[in-house]
Amino acid sequence: MTNDIKLLTDELSEKKATDILVVDLGQPHHLLMDYVIIVSVSNTIHLRSLADHMQRFHKKNKADQLHDVDEMVVSGASDSGWIILDLNTIVLHLMTADTRLYYDFDDVFSSYDQYRYHA
């Protein structure tokens, strides 16, 4: 696990994200990203708050701690139950539990060798 992944998953855990799933897509699986992180949140208020916090966290830490992450693009809205934070090689999916269950992301990525839950 890279330092960036550890830093992000620790921060997500600190902010009460649950069921943190890290998938190392690696080569040759995907050319656009190396990692996907999927987390569950308790409700849409928590979703918006966590997305806002992670944007501030990225801005504060991108120069000295997040070494492989320059930019962040945000997609989605809290009322949809799903916000995506694209950090170039790492994509964070912040989802309400109901949305995550509906799209069954855990099963989608279960075939990858490097599929694990953050402790």
Residue pairs with C-beta under 8 A, 6 or more apart in sequence:
1 22
1 24
2 35
2 68
3 65
3 67
4 66
4 67
4 68
4 69
4 90
5 22
5 35
5 37
5 90
7 61
7 65
7 66
8 37
8 54
8 66
8 90
8 92
9 20
9 22
9 37
9 118
11 54
11 57
12 20
12 37
12 39
12 50
12 54
12 92
12 118
13 20
13 118
15 49
15 50
15 53
15 54
16 41
16 42
16 46
16 50
17 39
17 40
17 41
17 50
17 94
18 39
18 40
18 41
18 42
18 97
19 38
19 39
19 40
19 97
19 100
19 117
20 37
20 38
20 39
20 117
20 118
21 36
21 37
21 38
21 39
21 105
21 106
21 109
21 115
21 116
21 117
21 118
22 35
22 36
22 37
22 114
22 115
22 116
22 117
22 118
23 35
23 36
23 37
23 38
23 109
23 112
23 114
23 115
24 34
24 35
24 112
24 113
24 114
24 115
25 33
25 34
25 35
25 36
25 112
25 114
26 34
26 114
29 112
33 88
33 89
33 90
33 91
34 89
34 90
35 89
35 90
35 91
36 90
36 91
36 93
36 109
37 90
37 91
37 92
37 93
38 92
38 93
38 95
38 100
38 105
38 106
38 109
39 50
39 92
39 93
39 94
39 95
40 95
40 96
40 97
40 100
41 47
41 50
41 94
41 95
41 96
41 97
42 96
42 97
43 96
44 78
44 79
44 81
44 96
45 78
47 78
47 81
47 82
47 83
47 94
47 95
47 96
48 78
48 83
50 94
51 74
51 78
51 83
51 85
51 94
54 85
54 92
54 94
55 72
55 74
55 85
58 66
58 69
58 72
58 85
58 87
59 72
62 69
62 70
66 87
68 88
68 89
68 90
69 87
69 88
69 89
69 90
70 88
71 87
71 88
72 85
72 86
72 87
73 85
73 86
74 83
74 84
74 85
74 86
75 83
75 84
75 86
76 82
76 83
76 84
77 83
80 99
81 95
81 96
81 98
81 99
82 93
82 94
82 95
82 96
82 99
82 103
83 93
83 94
83 95
84 91
84 92
84 93
84 94
85 91
85 92
85 94
86 92
93 105
95 103
95 105
100 106
109 115
